[in-house]
Amino acid sequence: MSYSAERALSFLYPLAIVASVICCITSAVAWSHWQYVLNACPDTNCGCVLHARSTYNNFEGGNIAYCHYATYGLLLPLLFAVVLGVYHGYRMCIGRGKPKAGTATIRQRSGDMIVVTTESELTPDGLSPYYWLPATLISVIMFIYQLIYSAIFTDGFEVTCKQYRESLLKEIQGVGNIVPVIKGRLSCAAIFDFMDYLVESVSYERRRYGRINTAICLYFTLIFTWVALFAWFAIGVINIVHLRRTKAARV
């Protein structure tokens, strides 16, 4: 069973690594592109594309701390995923951790000999039963941390989408049937497409040149942050199960 767990972990940790790296890169692209364009606040840095808001005169971003967190917030779980992923990957590549079968001879009082085939769960090359406790603590903490990150990013994504719907209606002076279309029918991807082409920089010397596909950047971050959350959840379940199964060996 320890071998099966390690084999699953050797896939789940790389999944968490890839998902976290994609989140960091795509959120950084969106942030760097909009940081000057949306920074229209007179007293604070509000150049973040997350938690943006529609004001009476323009469309301005959210506090820059949200983008700092979206870009750098996954470095901590990424570090743990890399270390543990390399550890389990190395063990799987060199073929350790497989259960070993053996035989044992038992002599009964009657003099009969019984040969018993055994399969050792804890082999010399297997994981120590004391490994599962710290691994479980790390995975549970990283799952909670990833959940907080996913919730904050998802909320910021939804707020920006909703706020730019309002700003877009003012921009095109939408009335009548166009209002429910923009508010209820257009997807956030379409809304961000309008944002890419209609939002201009309020500062001439920092006017934005070129365009990116903001919807792809934000959707990639949104999707892969939940993929990473699933990976940490699965890692936590495996660690908890084996923590309970090896309890007797630690006593």
VENVENRA-V610998 format. One record per backbone hydrogen bond with DSSP energy under -0.5 kcal/mol. NH is the residue of the N-H (numbers start at 1). CO is the residue of the C=O. If there is no record, write none. Layout:
((NH;CO) (NH;CO))
//
This chain:
((5;1) (6;2) (7;3) (8;4) (9;5) (10;6) (11;7) (11;8) (12;8) (13;9) (15;11) (16;12) (17;13) (18;14) (19;15) (20;16) (21;17) (22;18) (23;19) (24;20) (25;21) (26;22) (27;23) (28;24) (29;25) (30;26) (31;27) (32;28) (33;29) (34;30) (35;31) (38;34) (40;38) (46;44) (48;62) (51;156) (52;49) (53;60) (55;53) (55;58) (60;53) (60;58) (61;38) (61;46) (62;48) (62;50) (64;45) (66;63) (67;63) (68;64) (69;65) (70;66) (71;67) (72;68) (73;69) (75;72) (78;74) (79;75) (80;76) (81;77) (82;78) (83;79) (84;80) (85;81) (86;82) (87;83) (88;84) (89;85) (90;86) (91;87) (92;88) (93;89) (94;90) (95;92) (96;91) (100;120) (102;118) (104;116) (106;104) (106;114) (108;106) (108;112) (111;108) (114;106) (116;104) (116;114) (118;102) (118;116) (120;100) (123;121) (126;123) (131;128) (132;128) (134;130) (135;131) (136;132) (137;133) (138;134) (139;135) (140;136) (141;137) (142;138) (143;139) (144;140) (145;141) (146;142) (147;143) (148;144) (149;145) (150;146) (151;147) (152;148) (153;149) (154;150) (155;151) (156;152) (157;153) (158;154) (159;155) (160;156) (161;157) (162;158) (163;159) (164;160) (165;161) (166;162) (167;163) (168;164) (169;165) (170;166) (171;167) (172;168) (174;169) (178;175) (179;176) (180;176) (181;177) (182;178) (183;179) (184;180) (185;180) (185;181) (186;181) (191;187) (192;188) (193;189) (194;190) (195;191) (196;192) (197;193) (198;194) (199;195) (200;198) (202;37) (204;202) (206;203) (207;204) (214;212) (217;213) (218;214) (219;215) (220;216) (221;217) (222;218) (223;219) (224;220) (225;221) (226;222) (227;223) (228;224) (229;225) (230;226) (231;227) (232;228) (233;229) (234;230) (235;231) (236;232) (237;233) (238;234) (239;235) (240;236) (241;237) (242;238) (243;239) (244;240) (245;241) (246;242) (247;244) (250;246) (250;247) (251;247) (251;248))
//
